[in-house]
Amino acid sequence: MSTLYYEFAWDIARIGALAVKVTDTHTFEVRITTGRYSHSTVATTNSGNSYTKFATTLAAALTAGSTGAGGATTYTVTWTQSTQSYQITSNTTPVTLSFTTVTTAAEGTRMQHILGMTGNRSGGSSYSSQCRPYYSIVPVTAGRSNVDGDYEPDAIAQEQVADDGSAYAIAVSTSPKLQDWQQVGDQNSPSSAYTQAGLGTPVQKPYATSAVPWTWEDAFEHHRNGFDVIDVADSFDRLIVRMRGNKCSFHPQRMGGADYDLWRIPFAVRVLGRS
């Protein structure tokens, strides 16, 4: 069965810096204070849509931090979309990652959330996410429903008719491409059969869980506060999109009948490109 992923990019200038304190052969603090990032690699779709894969930046910062502290540890960081998980690996054991003893506590909390860590880690040379990282949504249903796209917006051509009946028009040769769809099937409390398979995302914030702490409601609020791109990927297509400014309200709708515990989540986006 294929899986559908929504990965929301983020801008450090908007969400705030990230930090982790590391102890390998030395102790040092890594801070990421600038940049725009995504979990997976996002192709540059057009000017202003360039994002760096976060794993690449974090691995370089960890290795540089160790070197700068007098150590010689090399770090690798990988993001695996199929498991929605980061893995941080060093060539030194043991390594400690602390999110609570950084200089600025909020920076450690943000790093912890992005990496999907539930607390400080110690005793090993490799650590994987313990819960689903922030900025990632995995719905129960792998397909998008009622898809309209790629279509052009209305009013890109205007026609006028003179008194003598002759007509003339003004039109643009190219225009943005739009898509609309509904994501259906998620619950506020996904069943254990889904959560054990890594599927399902609570719809509203009060229903966030320790395993899936970032909800659909969080996703909409995050996106419209900066309009960083969304990577929407399944086995059929991979879209790079932004929600349209007048259509970015979180507006879940209950499905009916026997599916009353399920929700529809409407999307209206501008398509920036495909990867």
N, C-alpha and C positions, 0 to 999 in steps of 0.2 A: 504494500500500500504506500502510495506517495504521501509526502507531508508538505504542507504549506507553511512558509515562514514569513513573518513580517519583522524586519529588523530596522529599527529607527536609529538614524545617525544622531550624533550629539556634538555640540560645540563647547569647548572648555570655557570660552569667554562668557557663555550663558549659564552653564550649570555650576561652574567653579572648579578650582584645581583639584587634582587627585594625588594621594600620597600613600606610601607604605614604607614602614621601617623594616629593613632587612638585616639579618645577621647570618653571615657565612663565616669566612675567616676573620672578617671585620664587621662592624655595625655601621650602617649608613641609611640615610633616608632618601627615597626616590620621590620626586614631585614632578608631575606633568601639569604645566601651567598654561600651555597654549595649544591650539590645534583643533581641527575638526576630524572626528573619528567615526568609524563604523565597525561592527563586529566582523562582517565579511568584507572582501575587497569590493569596492564600488567603482565601476568604471567612470571616468570623467565624461559626463554626458554633454555638458556644454559649460561655458565660462561661469564660474561661481559655484560649480557643483562638485568640487574636488574634495574627497575625503580620504584619510589615511586609515589603513587597517590597524586597529588598536594593538593587536598582538605584536606587530612589527615594532611599533614605537616603544611599547613596554619592555620588550626583550632588549632593545638597544639601551634603554635607560637603566635597566637593572645591571647589565654588563658594564656600562660606563660608570655607574655608581660604585660597583665593587672595585673596579680599577682605580677610581679616584680616591677610594678609602684605603688604598694600599693592598687590596686583594687582587686575585687573578681568576675570579669565577666567571664562567661564561653561562649565560642564561638563554634558553629558548622558550618562547611562548607560542602556543598554537590555539586557534579557535576551530572547533569542529561543529559545523552547522547541524549535522544529523543528530548529535547528542546535546546541542546547545550548551557547550561546555568549553571552558578554558583549561589549559594545562600549562603550568609553569614548572620548568625543569632546569636544574643546575647541575654542574659537574663537581659540586662540593656537597658533602653530607656532614652533619645535618644542616639544613637551612631553616631559619625562622622568618615567617612573614607576620608582621604585627600591624594591624590597622588601628589599634586603640592607643598606641604610645607615640603616634606621630605628633609633630609640633602643633598642627591644627586638626582637631578631632574630626571636624566635618569633612576634611579632605580624605581622611582615612575611611570614613563611612562611605563616601562616594566611590572610592576605589573598590572597597569590599562589595558594594552593590553591583558594580559593572563586571567584576570578576565572578560573581555568584558565590562568594565565600560567606559562610555563616559565622565566622570568627577567626581569631588568630590561628596560624598553622605552625607546627613545629615537629621536629623529629624525623623528617624525610628529605629527600632531594627532589621530589616531584609532587605537586599538588594540583588537583582538579577541582572544578566548580562543585559545590555541594548543593546548590539550588539553581534555578534558572536565573541567569543574569538579567539585570535591568536592560531596557531598550530592546527586548526580544519578546515576541508574541508567537505562540504556536497554537493555532485553533484546533479544535477537534476535527472539523470538516476540512479535508484537504483541498476542496474546490471553492471557488468564488461563484456566487449565484447571481442570476439576473445581470450579467455583464453587458454593459453598453460600451463599445469602444473598438478601435480608437476612432473617435468622431471629432468633428470640428465644432466650435462654438457657434451659436446663432449670431446673426447680425454681422457677418463678415463681408456681406455684399448688400449694397443699397441700390435700388432701382427707382428712377423717377420717370414720369411720363409728362411730356409737354402738352400744351393745349392742342397742338395739331396731331397728337397721337404718337409722335416719335418718342422713343425711350432711350434713356442712357443710364449707365450703371457705374458705380464705384465699388471696387472689390479689392481684397488683398490676395496675392498669389499664394501665400503660405500662411498657416495659422497654427497656434498650439493644438496639440491633440489631447483629447480628454477621455477619461474612462469613468464610468459609474458602476458600482456593484454592491452587493450585500454579502457580508460574511455571516453565515448562519451556523447554528448548532452549539455554540458555547453556552455554558451554564455558570451561575455564580458559584456553584459548588460542584465542579466536575467529578464524575464518578471515579472510583478507584481504578476501574479498568482502563480509563483514559490516562489518569495521572501516572499510573505505573508504566504506561507506554510513552510517557513524556509529552502527551497531548493535552490540550485544553488549557484555557486561561480564564480565570474569573472575570466576569464582565465589569463589576463595580468594585470600587476600592475597599469598602468594608469587608469584602469577601476574600481579600488577599490571604495567601497562606505562606507558611515558611518555605514550602517547596516552590511556589510560584508567587513571589512577592509583588510582581509588577503586573497590573491589570489592564484591560482595554481602556478603562477610564483614565488611568495614568498615561497611557500611550497617546490619547488624544490631547490631553493637557500638555504633555511634553512637546508634541509636534507643533501645536499652534503657537507656542511661545518662542519659536525660532524658525519654524518651517524648514528644518534640516530634512534631507531626503529620507524616503522610506524605500527599502529594498524588499520587494514583494516577490517571492520565489517559490515555484513549485516545479513539478516535472515537465510542465508544458510551456512555461513562460517565466521570464524574470524581468520585472518592471522596476525602473527607478522613477519614483513619483514624488510629488508634493500634493498635499490636500489643497483644494481651492479655498481661498480666503473666506468666501461667503458660505462655505459648505464644511467647515471644520468643527462644528459643534458635535459633542458626544450625544448621540440620540439613539440609544438602543431601543428596540421594539420587541415585545414578547411575541413569540410564535403562538399559534392558536391550537385549540383542541388538545389532543394527547401530548402535544409538544409544548405545552404552556410553560414548562420550566426552561425552555430554550429561548435564545435571543437572536434577533437579526441586528447586525451592526452596519449601517449604511456608510459607504465611502463614495466620495466625489473628488477625483484627483486630476492633476495635470501630468501627463506622461512626459518625462524628461528624456528617457532613453531606455534601452534594454542592454543587459549584460549577457 
